[in-house]
Amino acid sequence: MTSKSPIVEIAKKVCPAVITVVVSKDLPKVEGFYSFPFGGREFVMPKMDDKKGKPKTEKTQIGGGSGFIVSQDGYVFTSNHVVADESADYTVIIEPTKKFPAKVLSRNPINDIAVLKIESGGGLPYLEMSDSNKIDIGEEVLAVGNALGEFTDTLSAGIVSGLSRYITAFGGVDHQMQNLRGLIQTDAAINPGNSGGPLVNMEGQVIGINTAMVMGAQNIGFAIPINYAKKDLDEVVKYGKIKVPFLGVKYVLLSKEMAAANKLASENGALVVRELLGESPVIKGTPADKAGIKEFDIILECNGEKITEKNPLGHILQKCKIGSETTFKVLRDNKEIILKAKLEEKS
């Protein structure tokens, strides 16, 4: 008799802690539809349940994704783009008879991570987290989630195909663009609805959070390394929020094309520039202001790391410590200067 695959035991261990995140909002209640002729064409319009000039509303599901429980007392990880709508309500479904309202404790759009909390009285199944710095290319992995938002506890097997990948992704209810870096690439199938689910190793430990796939390609998916999320969870448990370092400048990232079009002296870096007329790109009283950063400066490096499109200033600042002295190499009037600032916490 042939023995069962080890994946069977991993599935038994992992699936109970993988959950569905349901996104819902109060929207106008539709009673029916009516035809509206205009410009020689016929348009179908919704008829709202309207009494005394105020349309009735009803709770309507507008989206969803996957997630997983990481503690007995109800901390949950998912993707930021799954819970990006701050005006929506969120429900976590552990199984058909177990549904809990979820509170979003933190959103981290830079790494596409969110931390949720459910109050269930404890005793929840949860997943152990591995060290994503110790992942090897070729390592066997499983992606778990609710494929297409319909097929719960869907498993797909594969390997780690690459590390430290950089992609530009579109997601969330508003389909905003995100630049994600440091990603784990896998050929385990990641489908719509899988976002926020775990990528686990052959010990059933989480090494990543499923976040994106390449449309039109086969077997190319990406996950956020779990170490990024562990840092966020530690801060949420300790402070009740993520503490984000704040510099206080508005800028655009330079590219070769932008530098050539504007005859700039550098093809890389963060050009300090205002977004609107009448505003200052350096916010008064902030660390940037105190350090002497000025409009039209090009910030080339932060703590020795070069600022590029693939390694933007915001990503580097996230690794800096609040209150510690941070060093910036700045290009001003074609001369390089060194400025120092003590970063503050973003309010």
Secondary structure per residue as TSV (DSSP state, phi and psi in degrees):
chain	resnum	aa	ss	phi	psi
A	1	M	-	360.0	130.5
A	2	T	-	-76.1	144.1
A	3	S	-	-81.7	154.4
A	4	K	-	-75.1	152.7
A	5	S	-	-63.0	145.3
A	6	P	H	-62.0	-17.7
A	7	I	H	-61.8	-30.5
A	8	V	H	-59.7	-46.3
A	9	E	H	-69.7	-36.0
A	10	I	H	-64.1	-41.6
A	11	A	H	-60.7	-42.4
A	12	K	H	-62.7	-32.9
A	13	K	H	-79.3	-38.5
A	14	V	H	-89.7	-45.1
A	15	C	G	-56.9	-38.7
A	16	P	G	-59.7	-23.8
A	17	A	G	-97.2	-1.4
A	18	V	E	-91.6	128.8
A	19	I	E	-123.6	167.5
A	20	T	E	-102.9	133.4
A	21	V	E	-103.7	120.9
A	22	V	E	-105.6	129.8
A	23	V	E	-105.6	126.8
A	24	S	E	-140.7	155.5
A	25	K	E	-143.4	158.4
A	26	D	E	-81.9	113.2
A	27	L	E	-122.1	155.8
A	28	P	E	-55.5	136.6
A	29	K	-	-78.7	127.7
A	30	V	E	-92.5	121.4
A	31	E	E	-88.9	-25.5
A	32	G	E	172.8	-160.0
A	33	F	E	-137.2	154.1
A	34	Y	E	-136.9	158.2
A	35	S	E	-90.9	137.8
A	36	F	E	-131.8	105.5
A	37	P	E	-78.7	134.8
A	38	F	E	-157.3	129.4
A	39	G	T	60.0	33.8
A	40	G	T	78.8	6.8
A	41	R	E	-122.7	161.9
A	42	E	E	-111.0	122.8
A	43	F	E	-111.7	140.7
A	44	V	E	-98.4	121.3
A	45	M	E	-116.4	144.4
A	46	P	E	-74.1	142.4
A	47	K	E	-103.3	117.4
A	48	M	E	-86.0	148.7
A	49	D	-	-76.3	97.2
A	50	D	E	-119.8	119.9
A	51	K	E	-128.0	128.8
A	52	K	T	57.2	35.8
A	53	G	T	78.0	1.4
A	54	K	E	-119.7	112.0
A	55	P	E	-67.4	139.7
A	56	K	-	-70.1	150.8
A	57	T	E	-120.2	158.3
A	58	E	E	-144.1	150.8
A	59	K	E	-68.8	121.7
A	60	T	E	-126.6	132.1
A	61	Q	E	-74.8	126.6
A	62	I	E	-115.6	-3.4
A	63	G	E	176.7	-173.3
A	64	G	E	175.9	176.9
A	65	G	E	-172.3	-163.0
A	66	S	E	-113.0	169.9
A	67	G	E	-165.9	-178.4
A	68	F	E	-153.6	148.1
A	69	I	E	-85.0	135.9
A	70	V	-	-121.0	6.7
A	71	S	S	-156.1	154.0
A	72	Q	T	-62.9	-27.7
A	73	D	T	-91.5	10.5
A	74	G	-	102.0	20.7
A	75	Y	E	-78.0	137.7
A	76	V	E	-130.9	138.5
A	77	F	E	-102.7	142.5
A	78	T	E	-151.6	-176.4
A	79	S	-	-84.6	144.0
A	80	N	G	-59.4	-38.8
A	81	H	G	-68.7	-16.6
A	82	V	G	-72.5	-34.6
A	83	V	S	-119.4	30.4
A	84	A	-	-70.4	-24.0
A	85	D	-	-78.5	108.2
A	86	E	T	-73.6	-14.4
A	87	S	T	-94.6	-1.2
A	88	A	S	-91.6	165.2
A	89	D	E	-105.4	149.2
A	90	Y	E	-127.3	136.4
A	91	T	E	-126.4	136.2
A	92	V	E	-103.8	127.1
A	93	I	E	-109.0	112.7
A	94	I	E	-84.1	-42.8
A	95	E	E	-154.0	168.5
A	96	P	T	-51.0	-31.4
A	97	T	T	-98.0	-0.3
A	98	K	E	-123.3	101.8
A	99	K	E	-127.7	135.1
A	100	F	E	-134.4	138.7
A	101	P	E	-65.1	143.2
A	102	A	E	-118.9	138.5
A	103	K	E	-103.2	129.5
A	104	V	E	-83.0	113.0
A	105	L	E	-85.7	-32.8
A	106	S	E	-155.2	146.4
A	107	R	E	-124.9	128.8
A	108	N	E	-122.7	89.7
A	109	P	T	-67.8	-24.0
A	110	I	T	-64.1	-41.3
A	111	N	T	-106.7	4.0
A	112	D	T	57.2	49.1
A	113	I	E	-126.8	141.4
A	114	A	E	-135.2	145.9
A	115	V	E	-113.1	125.7
A	116	L	E	-114.3	162.8
A	117	K	E	-136.5	132.1
A	118	I	E	-119.3	144.6
A	119	E	-	-104.1	106.5
A	120	S	S	-123.1	-2.9
A	121	G	-	89.9	4.9
A	122	G	S	89.0	-177.2
A	123	G	-	73.0	21.9
A	124	L	-	-82.2	149.4
A	125	P	-	-68.2	144.1
A	126	Y	-	-147.7	162.4
A	127	L	-	-104.9	144.1
A	128	E	-	-82.4	149.6
A	129	M	B	-109.1	136.8
A	130	S	-	-92.4	-174.8
A	131	D	-	-100.8	108.1
A	132	S	G	-73.2	-6.7
A	133	N	G	-77.2	-11.4
A	134	K	G	-108.2	19.4
A	135	I	-	-76.7	142.4
A	136	D	-	-112.5	142.3
A	137	I	T	-63.6	133.7
A	138	G	T	97.2	-10.3
A	139	E	-	-65.2	137.6
A	140	E	E	-74.7	138.8
A	141	V	E	-142.0	163.6
A	142	L	E	-127.6	134.7
A	143	A	E	-102.4	131.7
A	144	V	E	-126.3	139.9
A	145	G	E	175.2	-172.3
A	146	N	E	-103.6	86.6
A	147	A	E	-58.4	131.6
A	148	L	T	60.9	14.1
A	149	G	T	70.9	11.4
A	150	E	T	-127.7	-38.7
A	151	F	E	-100.5	96.0
A	152	T	E	-71.4	155.2
A	153	D	E	52.1	45.2
A	154	T	E	-84.7	126.2
A	155	L	E	-108.2	141.9
A	156	S	E	-137.8	135.6
A	157	A	E	-103.0	151.1
A	158	G	E	-173.8	-155.9
A	159	I	E	-132.2	167.2
A	160	V	E	-77.4	114.4
A	161	S	E	-91.5	-21.9
A	162	G	E	-169.5	163.4
A	163	L	E	-130.4	158.7
A	164	S	E	54.7	42.9
A	165	R	E	-81.0	153.2
A	166	Y	E	-122.3	129.3
A	167	I	E	-139.9	159.7
A	168	T	E	-108.2	120.1
A	169	A	E	-119.7	157.7
A	170	F	E	-123.3	129.7
A	171	G	E	-163.4	179.7
A	172	G	T	83.8	173.7
A	173	V	T	-66.9	-24.0
A	174	D	T	-101.4	3.1
A	175	H	T	53.1	41.8
A	176	Q	E	-74.2	153.4
A	177	M	E	-80.4	139.6
A	178	Q	E	-133.4	137.2
A	179	N	E	-98.9	116.2
A	180	L	E	-115.1	139.7
A	181	R	E	-136.0	164.5
A	182	G	E	71.9	20.5
A	183	L	E	-77.9	154.0
A	184	I	E	-89.1	126.4
A	185	Q	E	-97.3	136.7
A	186	T	E	-139.3	153.3
A	187	D	-	-97.0	3.8
A	188	A	S	-67.7	132.3
A	189	A	-	-62.6	125.0
A	190	I	-	-118.5	118.8
A	191	N	-	-114.7	164.5
A	192	P	T	-53.6	134.9
A	193	G	T	99.5	-21.3
A	194	N	-	-78.6	-16.5
A	195	S	T	-53.9	130.7
A	196	G	T	94.8	-13.3
A	197	G	-	-77.6	166.9
A	198	P	E	-86.9	148.0
A	199	L	E	-105.9	118.8
A	200	V	E	-117.8	154.8
A	201	N	-	-88.2	-174.9
A	202	M	T	-79.3	4.3
A	203	E	T	-100.7	1.6
A	204	G	S	77.4	18.3
A	205	Q	-	-99.2	144.4
A	206	V	E	-76.1	129.4
A	207	I	E	-113.3	-13.7
A	208	G	E	-164.0	167.4
A	209	I	E	-112.5	118.8
A	210	N	E	-58.8	130.7
A	211	T	E	-132.4	-31.1
A	212	A	E	-158.3	160.3
A	213	M	E	-137.2	163.4
A	214	V	-	-96.5	116.2
A	215	M	T	-66.7	136.4
A	216	G	T	84.9	-4.3
A	217	A	-	-115.0	160.7
A	218	Q	S	-110.2	138.1
A	219	N	S	61.9	36.8
A	220	I	-	-128.3	101.6
A	221	G	E	-128.2	164.7
A	222	F	E	-136.0	149.2
A	223	A	E	-137.0	145.9
A	224	I	E	-78.3	128.6
A	225	P	E	-56.0	136.1
A	226	I	H	-66.1	-22.4
A	227	N	H	-62.5	-31.2
A	228	Y	H	-61.9	-42.8
A	229	A	H	-71.8	-36.3
A	230	K	H	-60.4	-38.2
A	231	K	H	-63.5	-43.9
A	232	D	H	-61.9	-42.9
A	233	L	H	-63.7	-42.4
A	234	D	H	-57.5	-42.3
A	235	E	H	-71.2	-37.8
A	236	V	H	-64.8	-42.8
A	237	V	H	-65.8	-39.0
A	238	K	H	-80.1	-43.3
A	239	Y	H	-113.6	-9.8
A	240	G	S	82.5	3.9
A	241	K	S	-165.4	170.7
A	242	I	-	-87.1	130.0
A	243	K	-	-91.5	112.7
A	244	V	-	-104.7	126.0
A	245	P	E	-64.8	141.4
A	246	F	E	-127.9	129.2
A	247	L	-	-100.1	-49.5
A	248	G	-	103.0	36.5
A	249	V	B	-129.1	154.4
A	250	K	-	-109.1	138.1
A	251	Y	E	-154.8	167.1
A	252	V	E	-124.9	142.3
A	253	L	E	-79.2	133.2
A	254	L	-	-83.2	151.4
A	255	S	-	-131.9	170.2
A	256	K	H	-59.5	-42.2
A	257	E	H	-67.4	-42.9
A	258	M	H	-65.5	-40.8
A	259	A	H	-63.7	-40.7
A	260	A	H	-68.3	-41.1
A	261	A	H	-66.7	-31.5
A	262	N	T	-107.2	8.0
A	263	K	T	52.4	50.2
A	264	L	-	-90.2	156.1
A	265	A	S	-82.4	-7.1
A	266	S	-	-137.2	142.5
A	267	E	S	-91.2	-10.8
A	268	N	S	-128.5	161.9
A	269	G	S	119.0	179.4
A	270	A	E	-111.4	112.6
A	271	L	E	-83.0	117.4
A	272	V	E	-75.5	113.9
A	273	V	-	-153.5	146.4
A	274	R	-	-74.6	151.6
A	275	E	S	-88.1	-35.3
A	276	L	S	-130.2	151.9
A	277	L	T	-64.0	140.5
A	278	G	T	91.9	-10.3
A	279	E	S	-107.4	159.7
A	280	S	-	-99.6	137.1
A	281	P	S	-75.2	-15.3
A	282	V	B	-111.1	112.1
A	283	I	-	-71.5	130.0
A	284	K	T	-62.3	135.1
A	285	G	T	83.2	-0.7
A	286	T	S	-86.8	169.7
A	287	P	H	-54.8	-36.5
A	288	A	H	-64.0	-42.2
A	289	D	H	-64.7	-44.4
A	290	K	H	-67.1	-30.0
A	291	A	H	-78.4	-15.6
A	292	G	T	93.3	17.5
A	293	I	-	-69.5	137.9
A	294	K	-	-125.2	163.3
A	295	E	T	-60.7	140.7
A	296	F	T	76.4	2.2
A	297	D	-	-64.6	147.8
A	298	I	E	-111.8	111.8
A	299	I	E	-80.3	112.3
A	300	L	E	-88.6	-39.6
A	301	E	E	-141.5	153.1
A	302	C	E	-131.0	117.7
A	303	N	T	51.2	39.5
A	304	G	T	85.5	-6.8
A	305	E	E	-92.0	129.7
A	306	K	E	-72.3	138.3
A	307	I	-	-92.2	121.0
A	308	T	-	-136.2	176.7
A	309	E	S	-61.9	-34.5
A	310	K	S	-87.8	-11.9
A	311	N	S	-136.1	71.1
A	312	P	-	-70.6	165.3
A	313	L	H	-58.3	-41.6
A	314	G	H	-59.7	-37.6
A	315	H	H	-69.1	-40.7
A	316	I	H	-68.6	-41.5
A	317	L	H	-60.9	-32.3
A	318	Q	H	-62.4	-24.8
A	319	K	T	-87.9	-8.1
A	320	C	S	-84.5	155.6
A	321	K	-	-94.1	136.7
A	322	I	T	-64.5	131.3
A	323	G	T	89.1	-12.2
A	324	S	S	-90.3	155.2
A	325	E	E	-74.7	126.9
A	326	T	E	-116.0	134.9
A	327	T	E	-104.0	132.8
A	328	F	E	-122.4	131.6
A	329	K	E	-93.9	123.1
A	330	V	E	-123.8	137.1
A	331	L	E	-99.3	116.9
A	332	R	E	-133.2	122.3
A	333	D	T	53.3	43.0
A	334	N	T	65.1	17.0
A	335	K	E	-122.8	137.5
A	336	E	E	-85.3	131.0
A	337	I	E	-130.9	160.4
A	338	I	E	-110.9	126.4
A	339	L	E	-122.3	148.3
A	340	K	E	-124.0	141.3
A	341	A	E	-141.6	148.1
A	342	K	E	-100.3	112.3
A	343	L	-	-69.2	144.8
A	344	E	E	-109.0	170.0
A	345	E	E	-80.7	134.7
A	346	K	-	-71.7	127.0
A	347	S	-	-82.5	360.0
